[in-house]
Amino acid sequence: MNAGERVVVVGAGVAGLTTAVVLAEAGALVRVIAEQVPGATSLAAGAMWGPYLVEPKDKVDRWGQRSLEVFRELAEYQATGVRLTSGIEASRTAESPPDWATTLPGFRPCEPTELPTGFTAGYRFTVPLIDMPAYLDYLLRRLHAAGGTVEQRCLASFADVGPATVIVNCTGMGARGLVLDPELRPIRGQHVVVTNPGLTEFFSEDTGTSPDLMCFYPHGETVVLGGTAIDGEGSLAPDGKAAAGILARCVKVEPRLARARVLEHRIGARPTRSTVRVEAERGEGDALVVHNYGHGGAGVTLSWGCAEEVRDLLLRTDSGSPAAISPASCGPLGEKT
C-alpha cells in the first residue's frame, strides 16, 4: 500500500475510530464505513482503563500499556473526555490485586476503614476514566482533522466496500457474519447513567466472572453505574430488572446515589473470543484485509495499542513498494507535531 492510497475502516466503535485516526495521521486516505456512528457498544462503555479477562496476555499487556500512555496524554485536554481519576477496586474475598493495577500511580492497599461493609480487601490507584460519548466525538473530530471521512451504511460483505487497497475489519460482533467467525460471541453489558450527587472518585468491585458487576464512574455532572456481563446474550434492549439490580448494588456501597436521578440506560454487546484478533490476510481480489476485533470488555483499554499494531502490520506488509505510511507523531487534536 502506497501513501495516499485508499484505506477503508469498517466499524465506528472505539477500535474502528482509533484505528482510522492512527492511519489517517500516518498519511493514508481513510474512509470509515459503519452502520452506527459511533458504535452503540462503545457508547455504552463505562469506561475505565484496565485489561480485564482478555488474551493473549503478552500482547494485551503491550497493547494496554501503549493505550495507557496515550490516555495519560489525552487527560491533559478537557475536550477529550479523558480524566485521570483516583478510586478503589475492592473485593469481598482476600484477593491479590491484578498485576496491571500495581504499576499505576498512587497504588496502595486500602485501610479497613476505607472499605464499604462486606469488603475484605481493596486497592487504591489513579487511572484514566473515559466519558465515552465525549471521547468518541473527540475521535470523530480528530479523524476529520486528519482528512478522514465517514460513511454511514450497512455492509452485507466486504465486497460492498467498493475500490480499496486495504480494508480494516473493526466490526466487533459484526465480524461473526462478515468473516464467519464462529468463535466470536456477545457478552451483554448494561449501564445506568444518573446525575452526580457529588462523587469525585470511582469504585469498582472485583466480581470475577459473575454476570452481576458493581462499579460507578463519575464523569462530571453524571455517573455511570454498572453493570452486567451476560455471556452469550446480544440483545440491546433495556432490561428493567437488571437496571434495578445495578442501582441497588451501587446504592448499597454509595448511599448518596439513592438520590440521583436516572438519565438513561446504555446497553452493548461486548465482542468476545478466546483471543483478540489482530492480523492481516489477503481478501478477495487485491485488497489486504486487516482484522482488529474480539476485544471483549477491553476495547477501550486496548484501542491505541491495537490501532498502532494495525499500522505496523501495514508497514511490514510487502506490497512491492516502499513503506506506505509512517508512524507520525501527532498532537491531541490531530495536529502533526
C-alpha positions in Angstrom: 0.0 0.0 0.0 1.4 3.4 -1.0 0.9 6.6 0.9 -2.3 8.2 -0.3 -4.0 5.0 -1.4 -7.4 4.3 -0.1 -7.9 2.5 3.3 -11.4 1.6 4.4 -12.0 1.0 8.0 -15.3 -0.9 8.6 -16.8 -0.1 12.0 -17.0 3.1 14.0 -16.7 1.9 17.6 -13.7 2.8 19.7 -11.5 0.2 17.8 -12.6 1.5 14.4 -12.3 5.2 15.1 -9.0 4.9 16.9 -7.5 2.8 14.0 -8.9 5.3 11.5 -7.2 8.2 13.4 -3.9 6.4 13.6 -3.8 5.5 9.9 -5.1 8.9 8.7 -2.5 10.8 10.8 0.2 8.5 9.3 -0.7 9.7 5.8 -3.3 7.2 4.5 -6.6 8.3 2.9 -9.1 6.8 5.3 -12.8 6.3 4.9 -14.8 4.8 7.7 -18.0 2.8 6.8 -20.3 1.8 9.6 -23.9 1.1 10.3 -23.8 3.1 13.5 -21.7 6.1 14.1 -20.4 5.9 16.7 -20.9 2.3 17.6 -23.5 1.5 20.2 -21.4 -0.9 22.3 -18.6 1.6 22.6 -21.0 4.3 23.6 -22.3 2.1 26.4 -18.8 1.6 28.0 -18.2 2.9 31.5 -15.2 3.3 30.9 -12.1 2.7 33.0 -8.8 1.6 31.6 -8.0 -1.9 32.7 -7.1 -5.1 30.8 -9.8 -7.4 32.2 -10.3 -11.0 31.2 -8.7 -10.8 27.7 -6.0 -12.7 26.0 -3.2 -13.2 24.8 -1.6 -11.8 27.9 1.7 -10.8 26.4 0.1 -8.8 23.6 -2.6 -7.5 25.8 -0.1 -6.1 28.2 1.8 -4.4 25.4 -1.3 -3.0 23.8 -2.8 -1.9 27.1 0.4 -0.1 28.2 0.6 1.8 25.0 -3.1 2.8 25.3 -2.4 3.9 28.9 0.4 6.2 27.7 -1.9 7.8 25.2 -4.8 8.3 27.6 -2.5 9.9 30.1 -1.5 12.4 27.4 -5.2 13.0 26.4 -6.2 13.6 30.0 -4.3 16.9 29.8 -7.0 18.2 27.5 -10.6 18.6 28.8 -12.2 18.3 25.4 -11.1 14.7 25.0 -13.4 13.4 27.7 -10.4 11.6 29.4 -9.5 12.3 33.0 -7.1 10.7 35.5 -9.2 9.7 38.5 -8.4 8.2 41.8 -10.5 5.5 43.3 -10.8 2.0 44.8 -11.1 -1.5 43.4 -12.3 -3.8 46.2 -13.1 -7.5 46.8 -15.3 -9.4 49.2 -12.6 -12.0 49.5 -8.9 -11.5 50.2 -7.9 -11.4 46.5 -4.5 -10.2 45.4 -4.5 -7.1 43.2 -4.2 -7.6 39.4 -0.7 -7.1 38.2 -1.6 -4.2 36.0 -3.0 -2.2 38.9 0.2 -2.4 41.0 2.0 -0.3 38.4 -0.5 2.6 38.4 0.2 5.9 40.2 -0.8 6.0 43.8 -1.3 2.3 44.1 -1.6 1.1 47.7 -3.7 -1.3 49.8 -6.7 0.2 51.4 -7.1 0.6 55.1 -10.1 -1.4 56.5 -11.8 1.9 57.3 -11.8 2.9 53.6 -13.8 -0.2 52.6 -17.6 -0.4 52.5 -19.3 -3.0 54.7 -18.8 -6.6 53.3 -15.5 -5.9 51.6 -12.3 -7.6 53.0 -9.6 -6.2 50.6 -9.2 -3.2 48.4 -6.6 -1.2 46.5 -6.4 2.5 45.7 -4.9 3.8 42.4 -5.2 6.5 39.8 -6.4 5.5 36.3 -7.9 7.1 33.2 -11.7 7.3 33.2 -13.2 7.9 29.7 -16.5 9.6 29.2 -17.4 7.7 26.1 -19.9 10.0 24.3 -17.5 12.9 24.6 -14.5 10.7 23.8 -16.0 9.2 20.6 -17.0 12.7 19.5 -13.4 13.7 20.0 -12.1 10.8 17.9 -14.5 11.8 15.1 -13.3 15.4 15.2 -9.7 14.2 15.2 -10.3 11.9 12.2 -11.9 14.7 10.2 -9.0 17.0 11.1 -6.7 14.4 9.6 -8.6 14.2 6.4 -10.7 11.1 7.1 -14.3 10.7 6.0 -17.2 8.7 7.5 -20.0 7.0 5.6 -23.0 5.6 7.5 -24.4 2.4 5.8 -24.7 -1.3 6.4 -22.4 -3.8 4.6 -23.5 -7.3 3.6 -19.9 -8.2 2.8 -16.6 -6.6 2.3 -17.3 -6.7 -1.5 -19.8 -3.8 -0.8 -16.9 -1.6 0.4 -16.0 -0.6 -3.2 -12.5 0.0 -4.5 -10.0 -0.3 -1.7 -6.4 -1.3 -1.3 -6.7 -2.1 2.4 -9.8 -3.0 4.4 -9.6 -2.9 8.2 -12.2 -5.0 9.9 -13.2 -3.3 13.2 -16.8 -4.6 13.2 -16.9 -6.1 16.7 -19.8 -8.5 16.8 -20.5 -7.8 13.1 -17.4 -9.9 12.3 -19.3 -13.0 13.2 -21.3 -12.6 10.0 -18.8 -10.8 7.8 -15.9 -13.2 8.3 -17.9 -16.2 9.6 -16.0 -16.3 12.9 -17.9 -18.9 15.0 -15.6 -18.3 18.0 -17.0 -14.7 18.4 -19.8 -14.4 21.0 -21.5 -11.5 22.7 -21.4 -10.6 26.4 -24.2 -8.3 27.1 -23.4 -5.2 29.2 -25.8 -2.7 30.7 -25.1 0.6 32.5 -27.3 3.1 34.1 -26.4 6.8 33.8 -27.5 9.1 36.7 -27.0 12.6 37.9 -23.9 13.0 40.0 -24.7 13.6 43.7 -21.1 14.8 44.4 -18.9 11.8 43.6 -15.3 12.5 42.5 -13.8 9.0 42.8 -14.6 5.7 41.1 -15.4 2.5 42.8 -15.2 -1.0 41.3 -15.7 -4.4 42.7 -13.7 -7.4 41.6 -16.5 -9.8 40.8 -14.5 -12.2 38.8 -16.7 -14.0 36.2 -20.0 -13.1 37.8 -22.7 -11.7 35.4 -23.5 -9.1 38.1 -20.9 -6.3 38.2 -20.7 -3.4 40.6 -18.9 -0.1 39.7 -19.5 3.6 39.4 -17.6 6.0 37.4 -18.1 9.8 37.9 -17.9 12.0 34.8 -18.5 15.5 35.9 -22.3 16.0 36.2 -23.1 12.4 35.6 -22.1 9.0 37.0 -22.1 5.7 35.0 -23.3 2.8 37.2 -22.6 -0.8 36.3 -23.2 -3.3 35.4 -23.9 -6.7 33.8 -21.8 -9.3 31.9 -24.2 -11.9 30.5 -22.3 -14.4 28.4 -24.0 -15.3 25.1 -26.6 -12.6 25.2 -26.5 -9.9 22.5 -29.8 -8.1 22.9 -29.5 -4.3 23.1 -33.0 -3.8 24.7 -33.1 -2.3 28.2 -33.7 -4.7 31.0 -35.6 -3.1 33.8 -34.9 -5.8 36.3 -31.1 -5.6 35.5 -31.2 -1.9 35.9 -32.9 -2.1 39.3 -30.2 -4.6 40.4 -27.4 -2.3 39.3 -28.9 0.7 41.2 -29.4 -1.4 44.3 -25.8 -2.7 44.3 -24.3 0.7 43.8 -26.5 2.4 46.4 -25.5 -0.2 49.0 -21.9 0.8 48.5 -22.5 4.6 48.0 -25.8 5.8 49.7 -25.6 9.2 48.0 -26.6 7.5 44.8 -30.0 6.9 46.2 -31.0 10.5 45.5 -29.5 10.5 42.0 -31.9 10.8 39.0 -31.8 8.2 36.3 -30.9 9.9 32.9 -30.5 6.9 30.5 -29.7 3.3 30.1 -26.8 2.2 27.9 -26.5 -1.4 26.6 -23.8 -3.0 24.5 -22.7 -6.4 23.3 -19.0 -7.0 24.1 -17.4 -8.8 21.1 -15.6 -11.7 22.9 -13.4 -14.6 21.7 -10.6 -16.6 23.2 -8.0 -14.2 21.9 -8.2 -10.7 20.4 -7.8 -11.0 16.6 -5.3 -8.5 15.1 -3.8 -10.0 11.9 -3.7 -9.5 8.1 -4.8 -11.7 5.3 -5.5 -11.4 1.6 -9.1 -10.9 0.8 -11.0 -11.3 -2.5 -9.3 -9.5 -5.3 -6.2 -7.4 -4.5 -7.4 -6.0 -1.2 -5.5 -6.7 2.0 -7.8 -7.3 5.0 -6.5 -6.5 8.5 -8.7 -7.7 11.3 -8.9 -5.8 14.6 -11.8 -7.2 16.7 -12.7 -9.5 19.6 -11.6 -7.2 22.4 -14.4 -8.3 24.8 -14.8 -5.7 27.6 -11.3 -4.2 27.0 -11.9 -2.4 23.7 -11.1 1.0 25.2 -8.2 -0.3 27.1 -6.5 -1.9 24.1 -7.7 0.7 21.4 -4.5 2.6 20.8 -2.2 -0.3 21.1 -4.2 -2.4 18.7 -4.6 0.6 16.3 -0.8 1.0 16.1 -0.4 -2.8 15.7 -2.6 -2.5 12.6 -0.5 0.4 11.3 2.7 -1.7 11.9 1.2 -4.7 10.1 0.7 -2.5 7.1 4.2 -1.1 7.3 5.6 -4.7 7.4 3.4 -5.9 4.5 5.3 -6.4 1.3 3.3 -4.5 -1.3 6.2 -4.2 -3.8 6.8 -0.6 -2.8 8.4 1.5 0.0 6.6 1.8 3.3 3.1 3.1 2.6 2.6 5.0 5.8 4.8 6.4 8.5 4.3 6.3 12.3 3.8 10.1 12.6 3.7 11.8 15.9 0.5 13.7 16.4 -0.9 16.1 19.0 -4.1 15.5 20.9 -6.3 17.2 18.3 -4.7 15.5 15.4 -2.1 18.2 14.5 1.2 16.6 13.5 4.0 17.7 15.8 
